[in-house]
Amino acid sequence: MKPVYFFAASIATVAAAPVEHLEKRLVFYTVSNPLLQVVRNVDIAAKRLLISYGPGTGGGPPSPAGVLGLSYVETDKLITNAELGAQALVDYNDRTAANADTAKAKLNGLQTLDDYTKLYDGNWEATSAPTGIGPGLLTNYTQDLFFSMQRLSTNPYAIRRLAPGETLPFTIDDTVVEGIAGQNLATLLANGRLFYADHSGLKDFETDQSANYAGGCDAYFYISPANGQFLPLAIRTNYHSNLIYTPADTADDWMLAKMMFNADDLFMAQFYHFSGSHFVSEAIFQSAIRTLSEEHPILAILRRLMYGAFGIRPLAVSVLFPVGGLIDKHFGYSGRAAEGYSNYLYTSGISGAVQGNYFKTDLRRRGLIDPVVGPPLTHFPFYEDALPIWTAMHTFMTALVNTYYANDAAVGADNEILAWMDEANGPAEAVDFPTRATMNSRAKLIDLLTHVAHLVSTAHHVLNTNALITNGAVLPLNPGALHKPLPTTKGATNIAQYLPPVDACISYIFTMGFFSRPLLAGTDRTMVHMFDDPLMLLRMKPAISTANNAFKAAMTARSAIVKNRGFDSNGLSQGMPFLWKTLDPDVAPWSLTV
């Protein structure tokens, strides 16, 4: 048995070798075949003895154990650490420049919110931030439209449309709501215009009250009857006196409320990503390794998509979760809270459900696309940018599945695929995974494979990787925590005092830069090259190479659209007062990163 695990060196060797010689040595991929299954089963059985299940690293489903499982982890740690090490050199240089006396002098001691935007002047943008800090992020951050549209771009996983007749989480005086939205709360709800984002559950997890503070906010948003814009309506703190803020409050109070909410939202986004991308894809992949032959084309695709994946959770456990680790240092909740929250999100199915979180299924369930009641969103930047990528991935997976399976019955007859369903639903502890009874068509297999590709690319990178330093964690609007206790009465002034001091800010930006991957932009590690593995394609049927070429062309064209994005005559891009380029396929990686 020789598990196929490909690295840059082996790819280079393949590229340099004569094709006719390679073809004599290659074993071509085939699906389960009764004539060969005895031999394949022996290999699978031997593999199962060598890779088993151990405790979930950082919570969640089991992590690889056994001789082969631990070997995979160690190999992937080398990949993860090499990419992180290369980025660390870039990030350290940026931090050194930011720490220079001349750089700090222009910050004015961070006495006002605008002073915080100067943290990025001449630093970070050209190196650690692969697309630069999004235009508008440092100039338009006080606008309500800016804040609300972050729910539909930088973190699209927290918001949902409330259904008519649903019990309202909290109430607001009708006079106040009508003055803001033109309709009262009940009417907005009945008309399908009211949305809700709930981080109140975070208050049940351990907070770090020694220097960092958070409350667990929830909030209402609405589609304006007047102009169709998606706007904020109210933010509740869920802290002591449980204040409810609205745009009718003073500018300082309302701005502070938005910063409080964003601190919770950033925490939620990071551990939704950790559990929903890493936990889920690892459970799927590990169960596939233990049930599919090394000659199976589906396992080959999963290996490609899961490049370096097993090396990421160990790193998170060593640097994020420990006492005094990066979570304790920069967030209002502790590292132990982050681990517990990740586990909760996964096991509850909020982030862990496989089928329930299929791209369109999830957005449709939350009323963000194809609403049953209420107007559609005028702009939904995440959907606008992720849909073309998802469609191209779905088209590739359709070619793959239809090439290897002549009809639906052939999928149901593949014993290895059926064993994969059993394994994922059993010891791998996948949540809401298809069963052997429901995996009965080519369309079902295509949807599952497309979802894995989505998880490791668009679903992951919208919340993490380059997204943090370029958008989601940009100060002053997006702190990891407040640096003084949340207010119990309104009337805040000098709200910059709630944000971190200079050295803590530089450390925060430096940490966000660690997750960035500017050195991968424009290389064969971007989404353009998701399936562009020469050796894998040589072992595939010719139709798959054709499908890969079509995918690359689609992603290259999509990248040009994102790169050339600008503001319209109203100063908006995708309906937002900032440019958002996180899902540029020639910048974002094609696989998971730390």
BAVO-227307 format. One record per residue (C-alpha): residue in one letter; x, y, z. Coordinates in steps of 0.25 Angstrom, whole numbers, plus 2048, in hexadecimal, padded with zeros to 3 digits. Example, Ala and Ser with C-alpha at 12.3 -4.5 7.8 and 13.67 -1.06 7.14 Angstrom:
2
A8317EE81F S8377FC81D 
# end
This chain:
594
M800800800 K80680E7FC P7FD819800 V7FD8247F6 Y8018317FD F80783C7F3 F8118477F6 A8178527ED A8238497EB S81B83D7E6 I8138467DD A82084C7D7 T82683E7D5 V81983B7CD A8198477C5 A8288447C0 A8268367BD P8228317AF V81382E7AF E8148207A8 H81D81B7B3 L8148207BE E8088197B7 K80F80C7B8 R81180E7C7 L8048157CB V7F880E7D1 F7EC8157CC Y7E08187D5 T7D480F7D5 V7C880E7DD S7C48027E5 N7C37F67DC P7BF7E87E0 L7C97E17D8 L7D47E97DF Q7CE7EB7EC V7D47E07F4 V7E27E67F1 R7DD7F47F4 N7D77EF801 V7E47E9806 D7EB7F7804 I7DF7FE80B A7E07F4816 A7EF7F6818 K7ED805817 R7E2805822 L7EC7FE82C L7F680982A I7EC81582B S7E2816836 Y7DB82083E G7E082884A P7DB834852 G7D784084B T7E284A84B G7DC857850 G7CE850852 G7C584B847 P7C683E83F P7D1834841 S7DF83783C P7E882D835 A7EF82383D G7F781683A V804815833 L7FF81A826 G7F682482C L80182B834 S80A82B828 Y7FF832820 V7FF83D82C E80E83E82C T80F84081D D80484A81D K80A852828 L816853820 I80E85A815 T80686381E N813867826 A81A86A819 E80F873814 L80D87A821 G81C87C823 A81D883815 Q81288C819 A81888E827 L824895820 V81B89E819 D8138A1825 Y81F8A382E N8258AE825 D8178B5825 R8178B5834 T8258BA835 A8218C682C A8148C8834 N81C8C8841 A8268D383C D8258E0844 T8228E8837 A8178DF834 K8118E0842 A8138EF842 K8088F1838 L7FE8E9840 N7FB8F584A G7FA8EB855 L7ED8E584F Q7E58EF855 T7DA8EF84B L7D48E4842 D7DA8EB836 D7E88E983C Y7E68DA83B T7E58DB82C K7F38E082C L7F88D3831 Y7F88CE823 D7FE8DA81D G80B8D5815 N80A8C881D W8048BA81A E7FD8BE80E A8078BB803 T80C8AE80A S8048A7814 A7F78AB80E P7F78A5800 T7EC8AE7FA G7EF8BA803 I7E58BF80D G7D88C0806 P7D58CE801 G7CB8D480A L7CE8CC816 L7D68D781C T7CE8E3818 N7BF8DE818 Y7BF8D5824 T7B58DF82C Q7AA8DC821 D79E8D3825 L79E8CD817 F7AD8C9819 F7A98C2826 S79D8BB821 M7A38B6814 Q7AE8B081C R7A48A581F L7A28A2811 S7B18A280D T7BC8A0818 N7B3897821 P7A789281A Y7A4886823 A79E88E82F I792894829 R78588F826 R777894821 L76C89382C A76088C828 P752893829 G74C88E836 E75988B83C T75A88F84B L76389C84B P77089A853 F76E8A8859 T7658B4857 I7688C3854 D75E8CE856 D7568D0849 T7588DF849 V7678DD848 V7668D283E E75D8DA835 G7668E6836 I7728DD830 A76B8D3827 G75E8DA823 Q7568CD829 N7558C7837 L75C8BA83A A74F8B2839 T74D8B782A L75B8B5827 L75A8A782C A74D8A4825 N7538A9818 G75F8A1818 R7688AD819 L76E8AA827 F77B8A2829 Y78289E836 A79189A83A D792893847 H79F89384F S79889385D G79C88485F L7AB889861 K7A888E86E D7A7880873 F7B687E870 E7C2882878 T7C6890876 D7D3897878 Q7D08A2882 S7DE8A5886 A7E08AF87A N7D78AB86F Y7C88AC86F A7BC8A7867 G7AD8A586A G7A689C860 C79E8A6858 D7928A384F A78C8AD844 Y7818B083A F7838B482C Y7798B7821 I7768BA813 S7728C8812 P7648CA80C A7698D8807 N7758D47FF G7788C5800 Q7858C6807 F7898BC812 L78A8C481E P78C8C282D L7818C5837 A7858C1845 I7908BB84D R78E8B585B T79A8B2864 N7958A786D Y79E8AC878 H7998B1886 S78F8BC883 N78D8B6875 L78D8C386D I7868C385F Y78D8CD856 T7878D3849 P78B8DD83E A7828E7846 D78D8E7851 T7988F1851 A7A38EE847 D7AD8EA851 D7A38E0858 W79F8DA84B M7AD8D9846 L7B28D2853 A7A68C8852 K7AB8C4844 M7B98C2849 M7B38B9854 F7AB8B184A N7B78AF841 A7C08AA84C D7B689F84E D7B489D83F L7C389C83C F7C4891847 M7B8889842 A7BD88A834 Q7CB884837 F7C587883F Y7BA876835 H7C587582B F7CE86C833 S7C2862836 G7BB864829 S7C7863820 H7D285B827 F7C9852830 V7BF84E825 S7C984C819 E7D2844822 A7C783A826 I7C3838818 F7D2836813 Q7D682D81E S7CA82481C A7CD82480D I7DB820810 R7D7814818 T7CD80F80E L7D1813800 S7DC80C7F8 E7E88147F5 E7E48117E6 H7D78187E8 P7D58257E0 I7CC82B7EC L7D78297F6 A7E182F7EC I7D983C7EB L7D783C7FA R7E683B7FC R7E88477F3 L7DE84F7FA M7E384C808 Y7F284F805 G7F9852813 A7EC85181A F7EF848826 G7FB85282A I7F185E82D R7EA85983A P7F6856841 L7FC86483F A7EF86A844 V7EF862850 S7FE866853 V7FC875850 L7EE879851 F7E787285D P7F1871868 V7F187A874 G7F888786F G7F7883861 L7F288B855 I7E488A859 D7E688F867 K7EF89A862 H7E58A0858 F7D789C85A G7CC89E865 Y7CB88F866 S7D588586B G7DC87B863 R7D587086B A7C8877867 A7CC877858 E7CF868859 G7C1865860 Y7BA86E857 S7C086784B N7BB85A850 Y7AD85F853 L7AC865845 Y7B085883F T7A884E847 S79C856847 G79C856837 I79D866837 S7AA865830 G7AB85682F A7A0851827 V7A484C81A Q79884C811 G791857819 N79C860816 Y79E85E807 F7A086B801 K79286F7FB T78B866806 D79186E811 L78E87C80B R780878807 R77D873815 R78188081B G779888811 L78588F80A I7818897FD D7748857F7 P76C88B802 V75E885805 V75989280A G75F8A0808 P7688A77FE P7758A17F9 L7828A77FE T7858B27F4 H7948AE7F6 F79A8A27FC P7A98A37F9 F7AD8967FF Y7A388F7F6 E7A78977EA D7B58937EC A7B48857F1 L7A98807E7 P7B28817DA I7BD8797E2 W7B386F7E7 T7AD86D7D9 A7BB86B7D3 M7BE8607DE H7B085A7DC T7B38597CD F7C08527CF M7BB8487D9 T7AF8457CF A7BA8427C5 L7C18397CF V7B58317D4 N7AF8307C6 T7BC82B7C0 Y7BE8207CA Y7AF81C7CC A7A78197C0 N79A81B7C8 D79381C7D6 A79380E7D8 A7A280D7D7 V7A48167E3 G79B80D7EB A7A38017E6 D7B08077EB N7B37FF7F8 E7BE8097FC I7B58157FB L7AB80E803 A7B580A80D W7BA81980E M7AB81D811 D7AB81381D E7B9817822 A7B6826822 N7A8824829 G7AF81A833 P7BD81C839 A7C1828831 E7B6830838 A7B183882C V7A484082E D79983F825 F7A183781A P79A82F80F T797821812 R799814809 A78A815807 T78A823802 M7978237FA N78F81D7EF S7928267E3 R79D82E7DC A79783B7E0 K7988387EE L7A78347ED I7A98417E5 D7A38497F0 L7AB8437FB L7B88457F3 T7B58537EF H7B28567FE V7C0851802 A7C685A7F8 H7BE8657FD L7C286380B V7D1863809 S7D086F800 T7C587A800 A7BF87680D H7CC876814 H7D388280D V7C788B80F L7C988B81E N7D8888820 T7E5889818 N7E6896810 A7D989B815 L7DD89F823 I7E88A9820 T7E18AE814 N7D38AF819 G7CD8A8825 A7D78AC830 V7DA8BA82B L7DA8C5836 P7D38CD83B L7C68C6838 N7CA8B883A P7D28B6847 G7D38A884D A7CF8AD85A L7CC8BA862 H7D78BF86C K7CE8C4877 P7C18BE87C L7B58BF874 P7AC8CB878 T7A08C9880 T79A8D787D K7998DF870 G7A18EC86E A7AE8E786A T7B98F2866 N7C78F0861 I7C48E285C A7D28E0857 Q7D58DD866 Y7CE8CF864 L7D88CB859 P7E68C585B P7F28CE85E V7FD8CF853 D8058C3856 A7F98BA858 C7F48BF84A I8018BC843 S8018AE84A Y7F38AC845 I7F68B0837 F8028A7837 T7FA89B83C M7F089D831 G7FB89E827 F80089082B F7F388A824 S7F5892817 R7FC88B80B P801896802 L80C88E7FD L8028847F7 A7FB88E7EE G7FD88C7E0 T80487F7E2 D7FF8707DF R7FA8707EE T7EE8797EB M7E08747E7 V7E28767D9 H7EB8697DA M7E18617E4 F7E28557DB D7EE8577D3 D7F784C7D9 P7FF8467CD L8018387D3 M7F28377D7 L7ED83B7CA L7F68317C3 R7F08267CB M7E282B7C7 K7DA8297BB P7DD8347B0 A7CF83B7B2 I7D483F7C0 S7E08477BA T7D684E7B1 A7CD8517BD N7D98577C4 N7DD8607B9 A7CE8657B8 F7CF8687C7 K7DC86F7C6 A7D68787BB A7CA87B7C3 M7D287F7D0 T7DC8877C8 A7D088F7C2 R7CA8907CF S7D78967D5 A7D78A17CB I7C98A57CF V7CD8A67DE K7DA8AD7DB N7D48B87D3 R7C98BA7DD G7C78C97E0 F7BC8D37E6 D7B08D77DE S7AB8E57DD N7A58E47EB G7B28E17F1 L7AD8D27F3 S7B38C57EE Q7A98B97EF G7A08C27F7 M7AB8C5801 P7B38D1805 F7C08C8804 L7C78C07FA W7C78B17FD K7D08A87F6 T7D289C7FF L7CD8917F5 D7D68957EA P7D98877E4 D7E888B7E1 V7EB88F7EF A7E38867F8 P7E98787FA W7E386C7F5 S7E4864802 L7E3866811 T7EE86F817 V7F0872826 
# end
